[in-house]
């Protein structure tokens, strides 16, 4: 009866009174018959009562009984009481020591396990193969090569017979400690090799980047188990060979090897890397058909795959059904990861509003908020430019007591900077007080974004003088700063420094920043030379930056030459076409404007609509050109008409050339369109909705035009009001009739 009950798995095991009564009646001799009990986590009071009973009736003196109690304690996860029992035991044998050593190894208390092993040797108890396997596992986890070699020596001196488990533990130890010479010698000398052995060896080659050797070893295997397939596919992915990994996945299917939970998770990660949605759907279908238990780990792999493939509807469907189909383990690691993954996916796919709503729901449901969720939502605040929400998230971080580490600190710095509040970004930077390259890079880029080039350069120089090693992102930040501030000589020096001193290979963004640096300074000959020397004629971003400089300096001849190179690529990006069209419009060459527009139409290129938005009292208000949809449209338009009239009195005049290509009537209609540009509507709404001394912050998805830039300058002068505008490239701080960019953008 007792065994029948106890061998029935139950989530919350409750022991009936009759079972406890029968246990009390058992004699010391029969105590070991209850060992099946340890297959479940016993409630502590029951375990404790067994312990008390053993002491009272004297059975505790029996080593088998004491060892069994010790085993029950550790399997019930009562490690503190297990340790107390261990100390109380009058006698100990190899099994006593092994139970505790293996338990510490299993839960990751590797240092404690090694200390216990040392005490075991001091007391003269000889370890067995299982004890030694657990000790070698601890040495692997701690990369303790010296101690592990000592254990190996002890094994040889004492003539311990190797079984395959002990040999695999020793082999894995040498691999993890990167002693590949000893690992290879041991592998070749092993008489018996099982699938675990081959798995370790293949994994070792993959860890060292020797993919060819790993694949060759894999091919030499006859009957391949699922674990070896998992190892080779995962290792290929880790080394950047996603296509070969995919080929092997198809081979695995053809071979008839059944997928397990790990295989499905690996396959879904592979799909995420390849962004192959159709394959992802096939694997999802295979999961459902296999009848395999979809646990939290596999569910999260599905969510992550759909997010990274841009299929948020399916990601949300899996996420929303987790309670119904998978059950809910409240605030479990799996549940927290599910919420984090879905928020991250929404942010990744630009669905910021839904990300904010999901995060709010997470807070209201009292789900544990991890650092990953916080950095994701902070990133959304930065991308969307919603300062007030960003401040609330920061407040939540402080309330929850999250440590302001380098990762979270850099996210907050980035958020405040991209929301137009450089002062708070600097404050966070000073609070962290950490010489971490991620933090310092964030601050350098923040200065660059706000046109504070010399401060960015000073911070960069200071970090290098204090031994901080810059990375490729740091150099993007400092080159951006030099470009926005016109520091050509400094930018060229840093570009050489990056290649020659730090050995960083320039990427597309580095090349683009250098072309922008030369272009803003009007050094077009240097751009041509730079493109030729670096062989970057194929990079569209480089030509687009060059074309932007032609617009800045109104050089039509050069713009036409650059456009030939750029449009030859047949890009579907509307930016280059719009830039060239605007250059022609400035010179009033309307036939060429029409030609560019026809070329866009023939290639199916569509211009992205210009949009500006402003946050007022926790609500984001978005505007497009000539927008009449806002509930306060009448007040906004009336105020804007009145404001433009007052601005003209102090010298402002509309420049209708840039919109004349969009109208075929009178110039007055072009001026009317200029008056209703999205950033002007946002500005007007911001002025009528805030106090006179409150700065207004406007975000814009495209570059601010010349006319709107002048409008902002004159408005800040007339109203003595600070206006902060973030366009696609940088921030513009308008104050007292001047802009932080110095009209150089």
Residue pairs with C-beta under 8 A, 6 or more apart in sequence:
1 18
1 19
1 22
2 19
2 22
2 23
2 34
3 36
5 16
5 19
6 19
6 36
6 37
6 39
6 40
7 36
7 39
9 40
10 40
13 40
13 41
13 42
13 43
14 43
15 42
15 43
15 46
20 46
20 49
23 34
23 50
23 53
24 53
26 33
26 34
27 59
28 54
28 57
28 58
28 59
28 62
28 65
31 54
31 59
31 62
31 64
31 65
31 68
32 64
32 65
32 68
34 68
35 68
35 71
37 72
38 68
38 71
38 72
38 75
38 76
39 75
40 75
41 75
41 76
41 77
42 72
42 75
42 76
43 76
44 76
44 78
44 81
47 69
47 72
47 73
47 76
47 78
47 81
48 81
50 69
50 72
51 60
51 69
51 81
51 85
53 59
54 60
54 65
54 66
54 69
59 65
60 66
60 69
61 90
63 89
63 91
63 92
63 93
63 96
66 85
66 89
66 91
66 96
67 93
67 95
67 96
67 99
69 85
70 82
70 85
70 86
70 89
70 96
70 99
70 100
71 99
73 79
73 81
73 82
73 85
74 82
74 99
74 100
74 103
79 103
79 107
82 100
82 103
83 100
86 92
86 96
86 100
89 96
92 123
92 125
93 125
94 125
94 126
94 127
94 128
94 131
97 116
97 117
97 120
97 125
97 127
97 131
98 127
98 128
98 130
98 131
98 134
100 116
101 113
101 116
101 117
101 120
101 131
101 134
101 135
102 113
102 130
102 131
102 134
104 110
104 112
104 113
104 116
104 138
105 113
105 134
105 135
105 137
105 138
106 134
108 141
110 137
110 138
110 139
110 141
110 142
111 138
111 142
113 134
113 135
113 138
114 135
114 138
114 139
114 142
114 144
114 147
117 127
117 131
117 135
120 127
120 131
121 127
126 158
127 135
129 160
129 161
129 162
129 163
129 165
129 166
130 165
132 151
132 155
132 160
132 166
132 169
133 165
133 166
133 169
135 151
136 148
136 151
136 166
136 169
136 170
136 172
136 173
137 169
137 172
137 173
138 144
139 145
139 147
139 148
139 151
139 173
139 177
140 148
140 169
140 172
140 173
140 176
140 177
141 176
143 176
143 177
144 177
145 177
145 179
148 170
148 173
148 174
148 177
152 170
155 162
155 166
155 170
160 166
162 170
164 192
164 193
164 194
164 196
164 197
167 186
167 190
167 192
167 197
168 194
168 196
168 197
168 200
170 186
171 183
171 186
171 187
171 190
171 197
171 200
171 201
172 200
174 180
174 182
174 183
174 186
175 183
175 200
175 201
175 203
175 204
175 207
180 204
180 208
183 201
183 204
187 193
187 197
187 201
190 197
195 225
195 227
195 228
196 227
198 217
198 221
198 228
199 227
199 228
199 231
201 217
202 214
202 217
202 218
202 228
202 231
202 232
202 235
203 214
203 231
203 235
205 211
205 213
205 214
205 217
206 214
206 231
206 232
206 235
206 236
206 238
206 239
207 235
209 239
211 235
211 236
211 239
211 241
211 244
214 232
214 235
215 232
215 236
215 244
218 224
218 228
218 232
221 228
224 255
224 257
225 257
226 257
226 258
226 259
226 260
226 262
226 263
227 262
229 248
229 252
229 257
229 263
230 260
230 262
230 263
230 266
232 248
233 245
233 248
233 249
233 252
233 263
233 266
233 267
233 270
234 245
234 266
236 242
236 244
236 245
236 248
237 245
237 266
237 269
237 270
237 273
242 270
242 273
242 274
243 274
245 270
246 270
246 274
249 267
249 270
252 259
252 263
258 290
259 267
259 286
259 290
259 292
260 292
261 292
261 293
261 295
261 297
261 298
264 283
264 286
264 287
264 292
264 298
264 301
265 297
265 298
265 301
267 283
268 280
268 283
268 298
268 301
268 302
268 304
268 305
269 301
269 304
269 305
271 277
271 279
271 280
271 283
271 305
271 309
272 280
272 304
272 305
272 308
272 309
275 308
275 309
275 310
276 309
277 306
277 309
277 310
277 311
280 305
280 306
280 309
280 311
281 314
284 302
284 305
287 294
287 298
287 302
292 298
294 302
294 325
294 326
295 326
295 334
296 326
296 329
296 332
296 333
296 334
296 335
296 337
296 338
297 334
299 318
299 322
299 326
299 334
299 338
300 334
300 337
300 338
300 341
302 315
302 318
303 315
303 318
303 319
303 338
303 341
303 342
303 345
304 341
304 345
306 312
306 314
306 315
306 318
306 345
307 315
307 341
307 342
307 344
307 345
307 346
307 348
307 349
308 345
308 348
310 349
312 345
312 346
312 349
312 351
312 354
315 341
315 342
315 345
316 342
319 338
319 341
319 342
322 328
322 335
322 338
328 335
329 335
331 366
331 367
331 368
335 367
336 367
336 368
336 369
336 370
336 373
337 370
339 358
339 362
339 367
339 373
340 370
340 372
340 373
340 376
342 358
343 355
343 358
343 359
343 362
343 373
343 376
343 377
344 372
344 373
344 376
346 352
346 354
346 355
346 358
346 380
347 355
347 376
347 377
347 379
347 380
347 383
350 383
352 380
352 383
352 384
355 376
355 377
355 380
356 377
356 380
356 386
356 389
359 373
359 377
359 393
362 369
362 373
363 369
363 396
369 396
369 400
371 402
371 405
371 407
371 408
374 393
374 396
374 397
374 402
374 408
374 411
375 407
375 408
375 411
377 393
378 390
378 393
378 394
378 408
378 411
378 412
378 414
378 415
379 411
379 414
379 415
381 387
381 389
381 390
381 393
381 415
381 419
382 390
382 411
382 414
382 415
382 417
382 418
382 419
383 418
384 613
384 620
384 699
385 418
385 419
385 420
385 613
385 615
385 697
385 699
385 726
386 419
386 615
386 620
387 416
387 419
387 420
387 421
387 615
387 697
388 615
388 617
388 618
389 615
389 618
390 415
390 416
390 419
394 412
394 415
397 404
397 408
397 412
402 408
404 412
404 428
404 431
404 432
405 434
406 432
406 434
406 436
406 438
406 439
407 438
409 428
409 429
409 431
409 432
409 434
409 439
409 442
410 436
410 438
410 439
410 441
410 442
412 425
412 428
413 425
413 428
413 429
413 439
413 442
413 443
413 446
414 425
414 442
414 445
414 446
416 422
416 424
416 425
416 428
416 446
417 425
417 442
417 445
417 446
417 449
417 450
418 449
418 726
419 697
420 697
420 724
420 726
420 731
422 446
422 447
422 450
422 452
425 443
425 446
426 443
426 446
429 439
429 442
429 443
432 439
435 463
435 466
435 467
435 468
437 463
437 468
437 469
437 470
437 471
437 474
440 459
440 463
440 468
440 474
441 470
441 471
441 473
441 474
441 477
443 459
444 456
444 459
444 460
444 463
444 474
444 477
444 478
444 481
445 456
445 473
445 476
445 477
445 480
445 481
447 453
447 455
447 456
447 459
447 481
448 456
448 477
448 478
448 480
448 481
448 484
448 730
449 480
449 730
449 731
450 730
450 731
450 733
450 740
451 484
451 485
451 730
451 731
451 732
451 733
451 740
451 741
451 742
452 481
452 485
452 740
453 481
453 482
453 484
453 485
453 486
453 487
454 485
454 487
456 477
456 478
456 481
456 485
457 478
457 481
457 482
457 485
457 487
457 490
460 470
460 474
460 477
460 478
460 481
460 494
463 470
464 470
469 502
470 478
470 498
470 502
471 504
472 498
472 504
472 507
472 510
475 494
475 495
475 498
475 504
475 510
476 509
476 510
476 513
478 491
478 494
479 491
479 494
479 495
479 510
479 513
479 514
479 517
480 513
481 487
482 488
482 490
482 491
482 494
482 513
482 517
483 491
483 513
483 516
483 517
483 520
484 520
484 730
484 741
484 744
484 745
486 520
486 521
486 744
487 517
488 517
488 518
488 521
488 523
491 513
491 514
491 517
492 514
492 517
495 506
495 510
495 514
498 504
498 506
498 510
499 505
499 506
506 534
508 539
508 541
508 542
509 541
511 534
511 536
511 539
511 541
511 542
512 539
512 541
512 542
512 545
514 530
515 527
515 530
515 531
515 542
515 545
515 546
515 549
516 545
516 548
516 549
518 524
518 526
518 527
518 530
518 549
519 527
519 545
519 546
519 548
519 549
519 550
519 552
520 549
520 552
520 744
522 549
522 553
524 546
524 549
524 550
524 555
524 558
527 546
527 549
531 537
531 542
531 546
536 542
537 565
540 566
540 569
540 571
540 573
543 562
543 565
543 566
543 569
543 576
544 566
544 573
544 575
544 576
544 579
546 562
547 559
547 562
547 563
547 566
547 576
547 579
547 580
548 579
550 556
550 558
550 559
550 562
550 579
550 583
551 559
551 579
551 582
551 583
551 586
554 583
554 586
554 587
556 583
556 584
556 587
556 589
559 579
559 580
559 583
560 580
563 576
563 580
566 576
567 576
567 577
567 599
570 603
571 605
572 603
572 604
572 605
573 605
574 600
574 605
574 606
574 607
574 608
577 596
577 597
577 599
577 600
577 605
577 607
578 607
580 596
581 593
581 596
581 597
581 661
582 658
584 590
584 592
584 593
584 596
584 661
585 593
585 657
585 658
585 660
585 661
586 657
586 658
588 657
588 660
590 660
590 661
593 661
594 661
597 661
600 606
600 607
608 701
608 702
609 624
609 625
610 624
610 625
610 677
610 678
610 700
610 701
610 702
611 622
611 623
611 624
611 678
611 700
611 701
611 702
612 622
612 623
612 678
612 679
612 681
612 682
612 698
612 699
612 700
612 701
613 620
613 621
613 622
613 623
613 682
613 698
613 699
614 620
614 621
614 682
614 685
614 686
614 696
614 697
614 698
614 699
615 621
615 697
616 685
616 686
616 689
616 690
617 689
621 630
621 682
621 685
623 630
623 678
623 679
623 681
623 682
623 685
624 678
625 673
625 676
625 677
625 678
626 673
626 676
627 633
627 676
627 678
627 681
628 637
630 636
630 681
630 685
632 685
632 688
635 688
636 681
636 684
636 685
636 688
637 676
637 684
639 684
639 687
639 688
640 675
640 676
640 680
640 681
640 684
641 675
643 684
643 687
643 715
643 718
644 652
644 654
644 675
644 711
646 718
647 711
647 714
647 715
647 718
650 714
650 717
650 718
651 714
652 710
652 711
652 714
654 671
654 674
654 675
654 707
655 674
655 706
655 707
655 710
656 667
656 670
656 671
656 673
656 674
656 707
657 670
658 674
658 705
658 706
658 707
659 670
659 673
659 674
660 667
660 670
662 670
662 673
663 669
663 670
663 673
674 680
674 707
674 708
677 705
677 707
677 708
678 700
679 698
679 700
679 704
679 708
679 712
679 725
680 708
680 711
682 698
683 696
683 698
683 711
683 712
683 715
683 723
686 696
686 698
686 723
687 696
687 715
687 719
687 721
690 696
692 719
692 720
692 721
693 721
695 721
695 722
695 723
695 724
696 721
696 722
696 723
696 724
697 724
697 725
697 726
698 723
698 724
698 725
698 726
699 725
699 726
700 725
700 726
700 727
700 728
701 728
702 727
702 728
703 727
703 728
703 729
703 745
704 712
704 725
704 727
704 732
704 745
709 732
709 739
709 743
709 745
712 723
712 725
712 732
712 734
712 739
713 734
713 737
713 738
713 739
714 737
715 721
715 723
715 734
716 722
716 723
716 734
716 735
716 736
716 737
716 738
717 736
717 737
720 736
722 733
722 734
722 735
723 733
723 734
723 735
724 731
724 732
724 733
724 734
725 731
725 732
725 734
726 732
727 745
729 745
730 741
730 745
731 740
732 739
732 740
732 741
732 745
733 739
733 740
734 740
